[in-house]
Every structure is written in C-alpha cells, then in structure tokens.
Amino acid sequence: KSAQSRVTLSAGQSARVDFKLEVGAVEERVDVVATGALLQTENAVVGGILDRNQIERLPLQGRSVSAATLYTAGATQPVPAVFSGLRGAGRPFVNGQQQQSNNFTLDGVDSNEAINNGIAYQPSPDAVEQVSVETLNYSAELGNVAGAVVNMVIKSGTNEFHGNAFEYWRDNRLAATPWNTNRLGGRKSEFSRNVFGGTFGGPVVRSKVFFFADYQGGRDKTPPTDAFSTVIPDEWRRGDLSDLAARGLVIRDPLTGQPFPNNQIPVSRFSPFARALFADESLYPRPNVARPITDFRDNYRGTTASKDGTNQYDVKVDWNVSSHDKMYVRFSRQTASGSSSQTVMPLALTSASENPSWSFGANWNRIVGASVVNDLLVGYSHSSNLSTPI
C-alpha cells in the first residue's frame, strides 16, 4: 500500500499526485502524513496563492484584500495610497499592464465594475479563505484581460462552530505631519478610523449542510483641520502681472494682439465674471499665507472636514448533496457613503457619494463519471457610483 494524505488543492488549481508502489510483505504499510506544496506541472500558469493564514498575518493596507496581489511577482502599484480607503478601490499594475487590465472574481463570479474596470465588491479579509492571482498563461476561459486574474474565495462553514470579532483603531497620534503641511505651518489632520466586525460559521446538518456569515463596518472621520489651496496674489487682483515679465512671459491684449505695457492689465478691461469673483471675498478669499510672488502656491489656509462609512456582509451556505454532488449559494452586500462637510474655501466645490453594491453566486459541482466533472456556476454582480454635488 501507499497512502498520501493532507493534499491541499487550491481553487482553480490542476494538480498531479503521483504514487509509487513497491513489492512488500503483507504487513508492510507506508503512510505519508505530511507533504510539501504541490508543484504546478499540469499547465504553464504563472501566479501565486495566498491562503487564510497569510491574509491574516500579512500587512494589507486599508484592510483591502486587493492589496494582497502585491505579494505576487510582477505586481506593483506606484501609488500605494490607493489601497488605504475604506472602499478598497486599489488595483495592481501587473507585468507592465494598466490597472484597468485586471479581472477580479469572487468565488468565480465576475466582480468588476464597468465604469473604470474597478472592483465592484471585495470581502473583509477575515472572510477570505484564499486569494489566487494568475499573471500569465491563464487558460482561455479566463483570457479576457492582459493583466492579472484575481479570484477571491469566501470561507465555508465546517463541522465545528468557529467565529471571531475584531476592531482596528487608528488616529492621528500615530501619524506624522505631512511634509507640505509642516512646511506651511499647518496642523496635521485629527483623522480617526474604526474598522470592526466579526465572522461566524458552523454546521446546519453535520457533514451535510454548513453556513458561514461575516460583517465588517468602517468609519472614517476628519474633523475641521488645516488645508491649503492657491488663490491669485493681490497684485494680480489689481491687474499687475509684472512679475511674469521678469520671467519672460508677455501678456498680450486679445483685441489688438499687442503686449500690455509692463504686463499691466487695466482694471477696466476685467471681465464681469472676474469683477464679481474678486468682489466677494467670502467666496474667493485673499491670500493669508506669506508666499513669494514668484511661487505663490498654497498661499491660502482654510479648513476641511469629511466623513466616510461602509457596511458590508457575506452569507454562504454549502450543501454536500451526495458523494457526487456539491452545491453552494452566496450573497454579498456593501453600502458605502462619503461626504465633505467643509471645504478649504466656499468655491472649492465637492460632492457626497453613495456606492452600493451586491453580488450573488450559486454553484453545482457534479462528478459524472471517472473522467468527467461538470461545474455549473451562476452569478450576478451589481454596483453603483452615485454622486450629489454640494
């Protein structure tokens, strides 16, 4: 006899397990109780797999599951801050392709939003069993992109009840003052973030029907804090653009094509729009930060305030119908909202956003015979990006 146990088969993986039988006595028995990772020898797919232990232990910026893709060779993101938001919008650049060139799936169900090929929905890291990232030579059934094929797999219940609760808290006491804010004499943001939730799963009918559910909420709050913007210098309000002449820039009269003397534009030539703009300093203020006329960027200090919130959950039921049939049904839902209650100045317009999304997946896997397996996967994904001007 030759036995091999504890063989781990990842989602979407084709594995080969070889046995070697030798002549032995009737009593002889060989038990292989532990093996190394299976080598991918059945196809030429290039990529990597992160299991639940890695996802729980590796640092994921913003608790975004998509940040796990950066641990795969060939994946990078030149602006890591895109992973820091509550909504998990960050995507990788894979093998030189654009971040829009990826395909994200949840339990095999499409999870791409159609506006910018972003991620329609991604679960809480505590709810994820595995993330597989294929970056090259993936099979034709997945070949609609040139970047990565990322499949996130939700956990399933087992014959034992398991669960957890978590809360992550972050505020500005652990953050440095941004360089530009410090340079301009401002104060760092009083930012605070709470991410909280839990998971629970177990049997409905032992060895037959299982359930798994999770919830995660996120709250970002930025109370009124210093922010900087750029308004035109007082000299320009008077039509005095002589500082530009010193840099070789000539202001010409659009009516005659001739230069204004010394780059001085008569106030009488100002448009009605400009006059109205400069007349109301409550809307468009004057500079209040001393900056040289040669570089007057960030010459106005105001205050901003904002808040952001998310709620999401997943529910999954697995059913071992028979030795030949297995089924599951999953439903996922997320609501996300954000708004700015105060902007750096009144004319710095903003908007409030609502981004609801949901995903449904159902699977029936049937072993037809010794060499035929049929897999039926039905899914639906929906996401909205709603914006209301303020």
VMD Tcl script that draws the C-alpha trace (Angstrom):
set ca {
  {0.00 0.00 0.00}
  {0.94 3.64 -0.47}
  {-1.20 6.36 1.06}
  {-0.93 10.11 0.73}
  {-2.94 12.43 2.94}
  {-3.22 16.17 3.60}
  {-3.15 17.04 -0.09}
  {-4.23 20.67 -0.43}
  {-5.96 21.61 -3.68}
  {-6.34 25.36 -4.24}
  {-9.23 27.00 -6.08}
  {-8.84 26.63 -9.82}
  {-5.68 24.50 -9.50}
  {-4.97 21.43 -11.63}
  {-2.75 19.13 -9.56}
  {-0.97 15.85 -10.21}
  {-0.33 13.43 -7.34}
  {1.98 10.52 -8.16}
  {2.14 7.22 -6.23}
  {4.93 4.68 -6.32}
  {4.01 1.08 -5.42}
  {6.73 -1.40 -4.42}
  {6.58 -5.12 -3.63}
  {6.46 -5.67 0.09}
  {5.34 -8.04 2.77}
  {1.66 -8.39 3.50}
  {2.12 -6.47 6.77}
  {4.13 -3.62 5.23}
  {2.45 -0.22 5.12}
  {3.71 3.21 4.03}
  {1.95 6.27 5.48}
  {2.79 9.70 4.13}
  {1.44 12.02 6.82}
  {2.80 15.29 5.50}
  {3.86 16.53 2.11}
  {5.30 19.68 0.63}
  {3.37 22.06 -1.60}
  {2.17 20.58 -4.87}
  {4.16 21.73 -7.87}
  {2.20 23.20 -10.75}
  {3.13 20.78 -13.52}
  {-0.18 20.33 -15.32}
  {-0.14 23.75 -17.05}
  {2.02 26.82 -17.60}
  {0.02 29.25 -15.45}
  {2.20 31.82 -13.65}
  {1.00 33.39 -10.41}
  {0.61 32.80 -6.71}
  {-1.85 31.79 -4.00}
  {-2.34 33.32 -0.56}
  {-4.26 31.25 1.99}
  {-6.17 32.46 5.02}
  {-3.12 32.34 7.33}
  {-1.12 34.59 5.02}
  {-4.01 37.01 4.54}
  {-4.46 37.27 8.32}
  {-0.75 37.85 9.01}
  {0.49 39.92 6.08}
  {0.04 43.70 6.29}
  {-2.81 44.75 4.00}
  {-3.04 48.50 3.51}
  {-6.52 49.68 4.46}
  {-7.57 46.05 5.09}
  {-8.07 45.80 1.34}
  {-7.96 42.24 0.01}
  {-6.76 43.52 -3.37}
  {-3.56 44.70 -1.65}
  {-2.65 41.00 -1.31}
  {-1.97 40.93 -5.05}
  {1.19 42.97 -4.44}
  {2.82 39.88 -2.89}
  {2.80 38.22 -6.34}
  {5.80 38.56 -8.65}
  {5.18 41.05 -11.43}
  {2.57 43.06 -9.50}
  {3.20 46.61 -8.30}
  {1.40 49.87 -7.53}
  {3.30 53.18 -7.86}
  {0.74 54.95 -5.62}
  {0.17 52.61 -2.64}
  {-2.22 55.14 -1.06}
  {-4.97 53.89 -3.42}
  {-5.33 50.88 -1.08}
  {-5.82 52.99 2.04}
  {-9.50 53.90 1.62}
  {-12.38 52.07 3.29}
  {-13.86 51.05 -0.05}
  {-10.86 49.04 -1.24}
  {-10.56 50.59 -4.68}
  {-6.83 49.91 -5.16}
  {-5.70 47.69 -8.03}
  {-2.24 46.46 -9.09}
  {-0.26 47.08 -12.26}
  {0.74 43.58 -13.43}
  {3.58 42.85 -15.87}
  {3.51 46.41 -17.19}
  {-0.24 46.46 -17.88}
  {-2.60 49.20 -16.73}
  {-4.58 48.73 -13.51}
  {-7.74 48.57 -15.62}
  {-6.40 45.39 -17.27}
  {-7.23 43.03 -14.39}
  {-10.14 40.65 -13.88}
  {-11.49 40.26 -10.32}
  {-13.83 37.44 -9.37}
  {-15.47 36.39 -6.09}
  {-15.94 32.61 -5.80}
  {-15.52 32.59 -9.57}
  {-18.29 35.19 -10.13}
  {-17.41 38.38 -12.02}
  {-16.72 41.27 -9.62}
  {-15.72 44.12 -11.96}
  {-17.46 47.48 -12.20}
  {-17.97 48.70 -15.75}
  {-17.13 52.41 -15.44}
  {-13.36 52.10 -14.98}
  {-13.00 48.31 -14.67}
  {-12.54 48.72 -10.93}
  {-13.52 46.22 -8.24}
  {-17.28 46.01 -7.76}
  {-17.05 44.22 -4.41}
  {-14.38 42.65 -2.27}
  {-14.97 40.96 1.10}
  {-13.45 41.56 4.50}
  {-10.01 39.90 4.87}
  {-11.40 37.89 7.81}
  {-13.97 36.32 5.48}
  {-11.47 35.19 2.84}
  {-10.24 31.62 2.62}
  {-7.88 32.17 -0.29}
  {-6.79 34.64 -2.96}
  {-5.35 33.27 -6.19}
  {-3.52 35.60 -8.58}
  {-2.74 34.40 -12.09}
  {-0.49 36.76 -14.01}
  {0.46 34.87 -17.17}
  {-0.59 31.95 -19.36}
  {-4.01 31.55 -17.75}
  {-6.50 29.30 -19.52}
  {-8.66 30.53 -22.39}
  {-11.80 30.59 -20.23}
  {-10.22 33.47 -18.27}
  {-8.40 35.19 -21.11}
  {-10.33 38.44 -21.40}
  {-7.62 40.62 -19.82}
  {-3.89 41.18 -20.19}
  {-3.11 41.84 -16.51}
  {-3.97 39.56 -13.60}
  {-6.87 37.20 -12.96}
  {-7.66 37.53 -9.24}
  {-10.12 35.14 -7.60}
  {-11.18 35.73 -4.00}
  {-12.74 32.73 -2.23}
  {-15.13 33.18 0.72}
  {-14.72 30.82 3.69}
  {-17.16 27.95 4.28}
  {-18.56 26.51 7.49}
  {-17.25 23.24 8.96}
  {-18.48 20.59 11.41}
  {-17.37 22.83 14.28}
  {-18.60 26.30 15.16}
  {-15.93 28.96 14.66}
  {-16.04 32.73 14.81}
  {-14.14 35.86 15.68}
  {-14.66 39.51 16.46}
  {-12.28 42.32 15.63}
  {-11.77 46.06 15.83}
  {-8.97 48.14 14.35}
  {-8.48 51.71 15.52}
  {-6.22 54.36 14.07}
  {-5.91 58.09 14.68}
  {-3.50 60.93 14.07}
  {-1.46 60.34 17.24}
  {0.40 57.61 15.37}
  {0.85 59.69 12.21}
  {3.43 62.29 11.25}
  {2.53 65.73 9.98}
  {2.66 65.72 6.16}
  {5.76 67.44 4.84}
  {3.94 70.20 2.95}
  {1.58 70.91 5.87}
  {4.55 71.21 8.22}
  {6.39 73.47 5.75}
  {3.43 75.84 5.59}
  {2.93 75.93 9.36}
  {-0.28 73.90 9.41}
  {-1.51 71.27 11.85}
  {-1.89 67.62 10.95}
  {-5.36 66.21 10.49}
  {-7.34 64.96 13.50}
  {-8.16 61.88 11.42}
  {-9.61 58.79 13.10}
  {-10.65 55.38 11.70}
  {-12.53 52.44 13.19}
  {-12.92 49.13 11.38}
  {-14.92 46.50 13.25}
  {-16.87 43.30 12.68}
  {-16.82 39.55 13.02}
  {-17.34 36.14 11.42}
  {-19.26 33.03 12.42}
  {-19.73 29.65 10.76}
  {-20.59 26.05 11.51}
  {-22.87 23.12 10.70}
  {-26.58 23.19 9.96}
  {-26.63 19.43 9.44}
  {-23.33 17.80 10.41}
  {-21.22 16.67 7.44}
  {-24.06 17.76 5.15}
  {-25.02 21.45 5.29}
  {-22.80 24.29 6.53}
  {-23.12 28.06 6.85}
  {-20.72 31.00 7.09}
  {-21.50 34.69 7.67}
  {-19.48 37.81 8.31}
  {-19.90 41.56 8.81}
  {-17.48 44.48 8.62}
  {-18.11 48.16 9.26}
  {-15.76 51.07 8.70}
  {-15.90 54.68 9.87}
  {-13.52 57.46 8.86}
  {-13.84 60.90 10.42}
  {-11.79 64.00 9.76}
  {-12.94 66.96 11.93}
  {-12.13 70.53 10.84}
  {-8.41 70.70 10.17}
  {-5.91 72.83 8.27}
  {-5.86 72.60 4.49}
  {-4.13 74.71 1.88}
  {-5.15 75.99 -1.52}
  {-3.94 78.51 -4.09}
  {-5.59 81.85 -4.80}
  {-4.22 84.61 -7.03}
  {-1.90 87.19 -5.41}
  {-3.19 90.65 -4.53}
  {-1.03 92.14 -7.31}
  {-2.92 90.14 -9.90}
  {-6.25 91.35 -8.50}
  {-5.06 94.85 -9.50}
  {-4.00 93.69 -12.95}
  {-0.28 93.86 -12.08}
  {1.37 90.85 -13.74}
  {4.79 92.47 -13.98}
  {6.38 89.56 -12.10}
  {5.66 87.43 -15.18}
  {7.53 89.88 -17.39}
  {10.66 89.26 -15.31}
  {10.35 85.60 -16.30}
  {9.95 86.38 -19.98}
  {6.17 85.90 -20.10}
  {4.34 88.56 -22.10}
  {0.62 89.30 -21.58}
  {-1.00 90.41 -24.85}
  {-4.20 92.31 -25.44}
  {-6.60 89.79 -27.05}
  {-8.24 92.62 -29.02}
  {-5.09 94.07 -30.61}
  {-2.52 91.35 -30.17}
  {-0.12 93.92 -28.70}
  {1.59 93.47 -25.32}
  {0.16 95.27 -22.32}
  {2.81 97.77 -21.10}
  {4.86 96.07 -18.37}
  {2.21 93.33 -18.20}
  {-0.22 95.76 -16.53}
  {-3.86 94.98 -17.41}
  {-6.24 97.91 -16.78}
  {-8.93 97.05 -14.25}
  {-11.46 98.46 -16.69}
  {-10.67 95.57 -19.00}
  {-11.55 92.93 -16.40}
  {-14.46 90.70 -17.38}
  {-17.73 90.91 -15.41}
  {-17.01 87.40 -14.13}
  {-13.62 88.42 -12.72}
  {-15.06 91.54 -11.13}
  {-17.82 89.55 -9.43}
  {-15.34 86.92 -8.29}
  {-12.93 89.40 -6.70}
  {-15.73 91.46 -5.15}
  {-16.94 88.66 -2.85}
  {-14.04 87.68 -0.62}
  {-16.29 85.38 1.41}
  {-16.39 83.09 -1.65}
  {-12.95 83.72 -3.14}
  {-10.64 84.97 -0.36}
  {-7.34 86.80 -0.45}
  {-4.03 85.05 0.40}
  {-3.41 84.63 4.13}
  {-0.07 82.76 3.96}
  {3.04 84.76 3.10}
  {4.44 83.34 -0.13}
  {6.81 84.93 -2.67}
  {5.17 86.24 -5.82}
  {7.46 84.00 -7.86}
  {5.90 80.90 -6.27}
  {2.59 81.63 -4.61}
  {1.24 78.07 -4.47}
  {-0.63 77.08 -1.28}
  {-0.95 80.71 -0.24}
  {-4.33 80.30 1.43}
  {-5.04 78.33 4.60}
  {-8.55 77.15 5.33}
  {-10.17 74.16 6.98}
  {-11.68 70.93 5.69}
  {-13.84 68.26 7.32}
  {-15.19 64.98 5.99}
  {-16.60 61.60 6.94}
  {-16.77 58.22 5.26}
  {-18.54 54.99 6.18}
  {-19.00 51.44 4.92}
  {-21.09 48.42 5.91}
  {-20.74 45.01 4.28}
  {-21.63 41.38 4.88}
  {-21.45 37.94 3.25}
  {-23.66 34.88 3.77}
  {-22.71 31.48 2.32}
  {-24.38 28.06 2.57}
  {-22.66 24.83 1.41}
  {-24.51 21.56 0.83}
  {-22.92 18.15 0.34}
  {-25.85 16.67 -1.54}
  {-24.19 13.30 -2.18}
  {-20.79 11.77 -2.83}
  {-21.13 13.03 -6.41}
  {-22.83 16.42 -5.89}
  {-21.83 19.55 -4.00}
  {-23.61 22.93 -4.04}
  {-23.24 26.38 -2.52}
  {-25.13 29.68 -2.54}
  {-23.58 33.02 -1.53}
  {-24.90 36.57 -1.18}
  {-22.74 39.65 -0.52}
  {-23.77 43.26 0.05}
  {-21.96 46.55 0.70}
  {-23.05 50.15 1.24}
  {-20.53 52.98 1.19}
  {-21.03 56.71 1.63}
  {-18.81 59.74 1.96}
  {-19.17 63.49 2.14}
  {-17.27 66.68 2.92}
  {-18.97 68.91 5.48}
  {-16.44 71.68 4.95}
  {-14.05 72.58 2.14}
  {-10.90 74.70 2.16}
  {-12.92 77.64 0.78}
  {-16.52 78.03 -0.45}
  {-15.62 77.86 -4.14}
  {-13.81 74.54 -3.66}
  {-16.87 72.53 -4.66}
  {-17.32 68.93 -3.59}
  {-19.94 66.18 -3.60}
  {-21.47 63.46 -1.49}
  {-21.21 59.90 -2.78}
  {-23.18 56.69 -2.37}
  {-21.67 53.43 -3.67}
  {-23.94 50.45 -3.04}
  {-23.04 47.05 -4.49}
  {-24.10 43.44 -4.18}
  {-23.05 40.08 -5.53}
  {-24.74 36.68 -5.82}
  {-23.23 33.31 -6.68}
  {-24.50 29.73 -6.89}
  {-22.54 26.61 -7.82}
  {-23.36 22.98 -8.55}
  {-20.44 20.58 -8.96}
  {-21.27 17.05 -10.12}
  {-18.94 14.09 -10.69}
  {-20.48 12.42 -13.75}
  {-18.01 9.56 -14.07}
  {-14.41 8.53 -13.56}
  {-13.19 11.11 -16.08}
  {-15.97 13.72 -16.34}
  {-16.83 16.51 -13.91}
  {-19.47 19.15 -14.66}
  {-19.33 22.50 -12.89}
  {-22.25 24.93 -13.16}
  {-21.63 28.47 -11.86}
  {-24.30 31.18 -11.94}
  {-23.59 34.68 -10.69}
  {-24.73 38.28 -10.75}
  {-22.85 41.41 -9.73}
  {-24.20 44.96 -9.41}
  {-22.51 48.20 -8.36}
  {-23.48 51.88 -8.49}
  {-21.49 55.11 -8.26}
  {-23.87 57.90 -7.23}
  {-22.73 61.48 -6.66}
  {-24.64 64.50 -5.38}
  {-23.00 67.94 -5.81}
  {-22.66 70.09 -2.69}
}
mol new
graphics top color blue
foreach p $ca { graphics top sphere $p radius 0.5 }
foreach p [lrange $ca 0 end-1] q [lrange $ca 1 end] { graphics top cylinder $p $q radius 0.2 }
display resetview
